[in-house]
């Protein structure tokens, strides 16, 4: 199995003591790979968008990389914004890193390229975010939180916009007949999943990585 994704499938967590990002002791991918006895090539990169992922995937395929199946996990960075620019000019229009139509186009392109090579594509929905934590994390960067809130309208708008991209992933999977690993549904099935996320509100923590590993095992095994 090959994985093209971002920090979620990379296994990145936020170390609050050291105030820096690091890898979880056990990542969701390593847990699932061991349980399912899978050979995994993990091409995930922190901060990656679907545009970067598509370019990487085509390069990898051109050099002969192949597998039985491939996980595509993008969207969390694509739906993110330039918070510095918003802080400085909340009255202006601001677009996400990857607008939704382009996100859909790139995702469909990746699915088509894999399918044409006999590699089974698996899409992944986005783990939910803890909006209040993420808003506080953004404000800690020295930005004007009042201006950002003025542009957002309310803090939960971050959650809703993030959910839009996850819903888009679900629709594309259904349209293309792809297998869907619905991580979001697994998190939301819990009464409260906040304890599974880092202080930044967007990365699953070490426990969250273990939770995702079990989800992958159930979905693929």
C-alpha contacts under 8 A as a table, 3 or more apart, distances in Angstrom:
res1	aa1	res2	aa2	distance
1	X	38	X	6.91
1	X	39	X	6.20
1	X	40	X	4.85
1	X	41	X	6.32
1	X	67	X	5.37
1	X	68	X	6.07
1	X	69	X	5.01
1	X	70	X	5.34
1	X	71	X	7.49
2	X	40	X	5.72
2	X	41	X	4.74
2	X	42	X	5.87
2	X	43	X	7.16
2	X	66	X	7.70
2	X	67	X	6.36
2	X	69	X	6.64
2	X	70	X	4.65
2	X	71	X	6.37
3	X	9	X	7.70
3	X	40	X	7.48
3	X	41	X	6.32
3	X	42	X	4.82
3	X	43	X	5.56
3	X	44	X	6.39
3	X	70	X	5.56
3	X	71	X	4.71
3	X	72	X	6.19
3	X	73	X	7.69
4	X	42	X	6.72
4	X	43	X	5.01
4	X	44	X	5.04
4	X	53	X	6.30
4	X	57	X	7.16
4	X	70	X	7.51
4	X	71	X	6.22
4	X	72	X	5.15
4	X	73	X	6.31
5	X	8	X	7.39
5	X	9	X	5.94
5	X	10	X	7.25
5	X	43	X	6.77
5	X	44	X	4.23
5	X	45	X	6.42
5	X	48	X	7.02
5	X	53	X	6.83
5	X	71	X	7.69
5	X	72	X	5.83
5	X	73	X	4.39
5	X	74	X	5.48
6	X	9	X	5.95
6	X	10	X	6.15
6	X	44	X	4.93
6	X	45	X	4.79
6	X	46	X	4.95
6	X	47	X	5.98
6	X	48	X	5.10
6	X	49	X	7.23
6	X	73	X	6.66
6	X	74	X	6.18
6	X	76	X	7.99
6	X	77	X	7.91
7	X	10	X	4.62
7	X	11	X	6.00
7	X	12	X	5.23
7	X	44	X	6.66
7	X	45	X	5.86
7	X	46	X	4.17
7	X	47	X	6.48
7	X	48	X	7.65
7	X	203	X	7.82
8	X	11	X	5.46
8	X	12	X	6.27
8	X	46	X	7.96
8	X	203	X	6.66
8	X	204	X	7.26
9	X	12	X	7.80
9	X	27	X	7.81
9	X	28	X	7.00
9	X	29	X	6.58
9	X	44	X	6.21
9	X	73	X	7.22
10	X	23	X	7.68
10	X	27	X	7.51
10	X	29	X	7.81
10	X	42	X	7.34
10	X	44	X	5.16
10	X	45	X	6.32
10	X	46	X	6.94
11	X	23	X	5.47
11	X	24	X	5.68
11	X	26	X	7.83
11	X	27	X	4.88
11	X	28	X	6.68
11	X	29	X	7.59
11	X	209	X	6.76
12	X	21	X	6.50
12	X	22	X	5.59
12	X	23	X	4.53
12	X	24	X	6.10
12	X	46	X	7.45
12	X	203	X	7.17
13	X	21	X	5.67
13	X	22	X	5.59
13	X	23	X	5.77
13	X	24	X	5.90
13	X	198	X	6.64
13	X	203	X	6.00
13	X	204	X	6.63
13	X	205	X	5.32
13	X	206	X	6.76
14	X	19	X	7.06
14	X	20	X	5.86
14	X	21	X	4.43
14	X	22	X	6.25
14	X	198	X	5.87
14	X	199	X	7.14
14	X	200	X	7.28
14	X	203	X	7.33
14	X	205	X	7.15
15	X	18	X	5.52
15	X	19	X	5.50
15	X	20	X	5.44
15	X	21	X	5.80
15	X	22	X	6.61
16	X	19	X	4.69
16	X	20	X	6.93
16	X	199	X	7.19
23	X	27	X	7.59
24	X	27	X	5.60
24	X	205	X	7.48
24	X	206	X	5.35
24	X	209	X	7.41
25	X	206	X	7.11
26	X	30	X	6.44
26	X	31	X	6.63
26	X	206	X	7.18
26	X	209	X	7.25
26	X	210	X	7.06
27	X	30	X	5.23
27	X	31	X	6.19
27	X	206	X	7.51
27	X	209	X	5.42
27	X	210	X	6.65
27	X	213	X	7.20
28	X	31	X	5.23
28	X	32	X	6.19
28	X	209	X	4.76
28	X	210	X	5.53
28	X	211	X	7.40
28	X	212	X	5.39
28	X	213	X	3.79
28	X	214	X	7.57
28	X	216	X	7.67
29	X	32	X	5.22
29	X	33	X	5.93
29	X	213	X	6.18
30	X	33	X	5.07
30	X	34	X	6.13
30	X	213	X	7.73
31	X	34	X	5.42
31	X	35	X	6.29
31	X	210	X	7.15
31	X	213	X	5.43
31	X	214	X	7.67
32	X	35	X	5.15
32	X	36	X	5.92
32	X	38	X	7.89
32	X	213	X	5.20
32	X	214	X	6.88
32	X	216	X	6.20
32	X	217	X	5.42
33	X	36	X	5.32
33	X	37	X	5.49
33	X	38	X	4.74
33	X	39	X	6.77
33	X	40	X	6.72
34	X	37	X	5.08
34	X	38	X	6.71
35	X	38	X	7.94
35	X	217	X	7.20
36	X	217	X	6.89
36	X	221	X	6.45
44	X	48	X	7.69
45	X	48	X	5.56
47	X	77	X	6.13
48	X	52	X	6.02
48	X	53	X	6.61
48	X	74	X	7.57
48	X	77	X	6.59
49	X	52	X	5.33
49	X	53	X	6.15
49	X	74	X	6.16
49	X	75	X	6.75
49	X	76	X	7.87
49	X	77	X	5.59
49	X	78	X	5.26
49	X	97	X	7.86
49	X	98	X	7.49
50	X	53	X	4.74
50	X	54	X	5.92
50	X	74	X	5.56
50	X	75	X	6.90
50	X	78	X	6.85
50	X	98	X	7.88
50	X	103	X	6.63
50	X	106	X	6.53
50	X	107	X	6.91
51	X	54	X	5.23
51	X	55	X	6.46
51	X	98	X	7.83
51	X	103	X	7.71
51	X	106	X	6.51
52	X	55	X	5.25
52	X	56	X	6.22
53	X	56	X	5.08
53	X	57	X	5.98
53	X	74	X	7.94
54	X	57	X	5.06
54	X	58	X	6.24
54	X	106	X	6.72
54	X	107	X	7.82
54	X	109	X	7.87
54	X	110	X	6.16
55	X	58	X	5.37
55	X	59	X	6.34
56	X	59	X	5.17
56	X	60	X	6.11
57	X	60	X	5.02
57	X	61	X	6.10
57	X	110	X	7.63
58	X	61	X	5.11
58	X	62	X	6.02
59	X	62	X	5.13
59	X	63	X	6.39
60	X	63	X	5.35
60	X	64	X	6.61
60	X	65	X	5.45
61	X	64	X	5.12
61	X	65	X	4.98
61	X	66	X	6.71
62	X	65	X	7.32
66	X	119	X	7.29
67	X	70	X	6.98
67	X	119	X	6.12
68	X	118	X	7.48
68	X	119	X	5.22
68	X	120	X	6.25
69	X	119	X	5.03
69	X	120	X	4.31
69	X	121	X	5.87
69	X	122	X	7.25
70	X	114	X	7.86
70	X	119	X	6.61
70	X	120	X	6.05
70	X	121	X	4.99
70	X	122	X	5.93
71	X	121	X	6.02
71	X	122	X	4.67
71	X	123	X	5.97
71	X	124	X	7.22
72	X	121	X	7.04
72	X	122	X	6.09
72	X	123	X	5.16
72	X	124	X	6.46
73	X	123	X	6.29
73	X	124	X	5.25
73	X	125	X	7.46
73	X	126	X	7.94
74	X	77	X	7.25
74	X	78	X	7.24
74	X	124	X	7.77
74	X	126	X	7.88
75	X	78	X	4.76
75	X	79	X	6.04
75	X	103	X	7.80
75	X	126	X	6.97
75	X	165	X	6.24
75	X	166	X	7.17
76	X	79	X	5.79
76	X	80	X	6.68
76	X	126	X	6.76
76	X	162	X	7.01
77	X	80	X	5.09
77	X	97	X	7.11
78	X	96	X	6.49
78	X	97	X	5.05
78	X	98	X	4.69
78	X	99	X	7.40
78	X	103	X	7.36
79	X	96	X	5.22
79	X	97	X	6.22
79	X	98	X	6.35
79	X	99	X	7.29
79	X	100	X	7.84
79	X	161	X	7.14
79	X	162	X	6.13
79	X	165	X	6.89
80	X	96	X	5.37
80	X	97	X	6.02
80	X	162	X	7.98
81	X	94	X	7.41
81	X	95	X	6.68
81	X	96	X	4.68
81	X	97	X	6.05
82	X	85	X	5.50
82	X	86	X	6.45
82	X	94	X	7.78
82	X	96	X	7.41
82	X	97	X	7.73
83	X	86	X	4.92
83	X	87	X	5.92
83	X	138	X	7.48
83	X	143	X	7.77
83	X	148	X	7.34
84	X	87	X	5.08
84	X	88	X	6.32
84	X	143	X	6.53
85	X	88	X	5.18
85	X	89	X	6.07
85	X	90	X	7.82
86	X	89	X	5.16
86	X	90	X	4.88
86	X	92	X	7.71
86	X	94	X	7.01
86	X	147	X	7.27
86	X	148	X	6.04
86	X	151	X	7.27
87	X	90	X	6.01
87	X	143	X	5.88
87	X	144	X	5.23
87	X	145	X	7.08
87	X	147	X	5.35
87	X	148	X	5.30
88	X	144	X	7.55
88	X	147	X	7.53
89	X	92	X	5.82
89	X	147	X	7.74
90	X	93	X	7.81
90	X	147	X	5.74
90	X	148	X	6.50
90	X	150	X	6.86
90	X	151	X	5.17
91	X	151	X	7.01
95	X	98	X	7.79
95	X	99	X	6.72
96	X	99	X	5.64
98	X	102	X	6.31
98	X	103	X	5.84
99	X	102	X	5.53
99	X	103	X	6.13
100	X	103	X	4.91
100	X	104	X	6.19
100	X	165	X	7.09
101	X	104	X	5.21
101	X	105	X	6.25
102	X	105	X	4.95
102	X	106	X	6.15
103	X	106	X	5.35
103	X	107	X	6.15
104	X	107	X	5.17
104	X	108	X	6.11
104	X	168	X	7.42
104	X	169	X	7.89
104	X	172	X	7.50
105	X	108	X	5.32
105	X	109	X	6.19
106	X	109	X	4.97
106	X	110	X	6.30
107	X	110	X	5.20
107	X	111	X	6.32
108	X	111	X	5.05
108	X	112	X	6.16
108	X	172	X	7.33
108	X	176	X	7.99
109	X	112	X	5.18
109	X	113	X	6.21
110	X	113	X	5.17
110	X	114	X	6.25
111	X	114	X	5.34
111	X	115	X	6.08
111	X	121	X	6.01
111	X	176	X	7.93
112	X	115	X	5.18
112	X	116	X	6.06
113	X	116	X	5.37
113	X	117	X	6.63
114	X	117	X	5.28
114	X	118	X	6.50
114	X	119	X	5.06
114	X	120	X	6.75
114	X	121	X	6.36
115	X	118	X	5.11
115	X	119	X	5.35
115	X	120	X	6.07
115	X	121	X	6.79
116	X	119	X	7.48
120	X	178	X	7.87
121	X	178	X	6.23
121	X	179	X	6.92
122	X	178	X	6.02
122	X	179	X	4.93
122	X	180	X	5.70
122	X	181	X	6.79
123	X	169	X	7.04
123	X	170	X	7.92
123	X	173	X	6.48
123	X	178	X	6.93
123	X	179	X	6.45
123	X	180	X	4.98
123	X	181	X	6.01
124	X	169	X	7.28
124	X	180	X	5.91
124	X	181	X	4.73
124	X	182	X	5.87
124	X	183	X	6.67
125	X	166	X	5.15
125	X	167	X	7.60
125	X	169	X	6.17
125	X	170	X	6.72
125	X	180	X	7.57
125	X	181	X	6.53
125	X	182	X	5.11
125	X	183	X	5.62
125	X	184	X	5.68
126	X	162	X	8.00
126	X	163	X	7.69
126	X	165	X	7.92
126	X	166	X	5.30
126	X	182	X	7.88
126	X	183	X	6.49
126	X	184	X	5.53
127	X	183	X	5.75
127	X	184	X	4.49
127	X	187	X	6.74
127	X	204	X	7.84
128	X	159	X	7.44
128	X	162	X	7.79
128	X	163	X	7.39
128	X	184	X	5.93
128	X	187	X	7.22
128	X	188	X	7.61
128	X	202	X	7.55
129	X	134	X	7.58
129	X	159	X	6.29
129	X	162	X	7.86
129	X	197	X	7.92
129	X	201	X	5.58
129	X	202	X	4.89
129	X	203	X	7.75
130	X	133	X	5.58
130	X	134	X	6.25
130	X	159	X	7.43
130	X	194	X	6.57
130	X	197	X	7.61
130	X	201	X	4.56
130	X	202	X	6.51
131	X	134	X	5.08
131	X	135	X	6.05
131	X	155	X	6.35
131	X	156	X	5.75
131	X	158	X	6.19
131	X	159	X	5.68
131	X	201	X	6.46
132	X	135	X	5.24
132	X	136	X	6.31
132	X	155	X	6.53
132	X	156	X	7.47
132	X	201	X	7.45
133	X	136	X	5.15
133	X	137	X	6.07
133	X	199	X	6.35
133	X	200	X	5.78
133	X	201	X	4.75
134	X	137	X	4.90
134	X	138	X	6.20
134	X	199	X	7.78
134	X	200	X	5.14
134	X	201	X	4.55
134	X	202	X	6.49
135	X	138	X	5.19
135	X	139	X	6.33
135	X	155	X	6.72
136	X	139	X	5.06
136	X	140	X	6.29
136	X	200	X	7.89
137	X	140	X	5.23
137	X	141	X	7.19
137	X	199	X	7.58
137	X	200	X	5.37
137	X	201	X	7.69
138	X	141	X	5.72
138	X	143	X	7.18
138	X	145	X	7.89
139	X	142	X	5.95
139	X	143	X	5.29
139	X	144	X	6.69
139	X	145	X	5.32
140	X	143	X	7.04
144	X	147	X	5.44
144	X	148	X	6.42
145	X	148	X	4.99
145	X	149	X	6.01
146	X	149	X	5.10
146	X	150	X	6.02
147	X	150	X	4.93
147	X	151	X	6.30
148	X	151	X	5.16
148	X	152	X	6.16
149	X	152	X	4.94
149	X	153	X	5.76
149	X	154	X	6.06
149	X	155	X	6.62
150	X	153	X	5.39
150	X	154	X	7.69
152	X	155	X	6.66
152	X	157	X	6.16
152	X	158	X	7.52
153	X	157	X	7.11
154	X	157	X	5.67
155	X	158	X	6.10
155	X	159	X	7.86
156	X	159	X	5.10
156	X	160	X	6.40
157	X	160	X	4.98
157	X	161	X	6.07
158	X	161	X	5.37
158	X	162	X	6.20
159	X	162	X	5.13
159	X	163	X	6.10
160	X	163	X	4.97
160	X	164	X	6.32
161	X	164	X	5.09
161	X	165	X	6.99
162	X	165	X	5.58
162	X	166	X	6.67
163	X	166	X	4.99
163	X	167	X	6.10
164	X	167	X	5.18
164	X	168	X	6.23
165	X	168	X	4.91
165	X	169	X	6.33
166	X	169	X	5.11
166	X	170	X	6.50
166	X	184	X	7.98
167	X	170	X	5.07
167	X	171	X	6.32
168	X	171	X	5.11
168	X	172	X	6.18
169	X	172	X	5.19
169	X	173	X	6.17
170	X	173	X	5.20
170	X	174	X	6.36
170	X	180	X	7.12
171	X	174	X	5.16
171	X	175	X	6.09
172	X	175	X	4.96
172	X	176	X	6.01
173	X	176	X	5.28
173	X	177	X	5.78
173	X	178	X	4.72
173	X	179	X	6.68
173	X	180	X	6.22
174	X	177	X	5.10
174	X	178	X	6.36
175	X	178	X	7.84
181	X	216	X	7.07
181	X	219	X	6.26
182	X	185	X	5.52
182	X	186	X	6.71
183	X	186	X	5.14
183	X	187	X	6.36
183	X	212	X	6.89
183	X	215	X	6.81
184	X	187	X	5.23
184	X	188	X	6.11
185	X	188	X	5.05
185	X	189	X	6.00
186	X	189	X	5.21
186	X	190	X	7.18
186	X	215	X	7.16
187	X	190	X	5.72
187	X	193	X	6.07
188	X	191	X	7.34
188	X	192	X	7.69
188	X	193	X	7.01
190	X	193	X	5.85
192	X	195	X	7.46
193	X	196	X	5.56
193	X	197	X	7.53
194	X	197	X	5.61
195	X	198	X	7.95
196	X	204	X	5.63
196	X	205	X	5.59
196	X	206	X	7.67
196	X	207	X	5.77
196	X	208	X	4.41
197	X	200	X	7.78
197	X	201	X	5.91
197	X	202	X	6.72
197	X	203	X	5.70
197	X	204	X	4.15
197	X	205	X	4.79
197	X	208	X	6.32
198	X	201	X	5.59
198	X	202	X	6.85
198	X	203	X	5.54
198	X	204	X	5.80
198	X	205	X	4.90
200	X	203	X	6.80
204	X	207	X	7.49
204	X	208	X	4.65
204	X	209	X	6.01
205	X	208	X	4.83
205	X	209	X	6.12
206	X	209	X	5.10
206	X	210	X	6.51
207	X	210	X	5.14
207	X	211	X	6.27
208	X	211	X	4.89
208	X	212	X	6.19
209	X	212	X	5.08
209	X	213	X	6.14
210	X	213	X	4.96
210	X	214	X	6.46
211	X	214	X	5.33
211	X	215	X	6.44
212	X	215	X	4.85
212	X	216	X	6.20
213	X	216	X	5.18
213	X	217	X	6.31
214	X	217	X	5.05
214	X	218	X	6.28
215	X	218	X	5.21
215	X	219	X	6.15
216	X	219	X	5.06
216	X	220	X	5.91
216	X	221	X	7.70
217	X	220	X	5.45
217	X	221	X	5.09
218	X	221	X	5.46
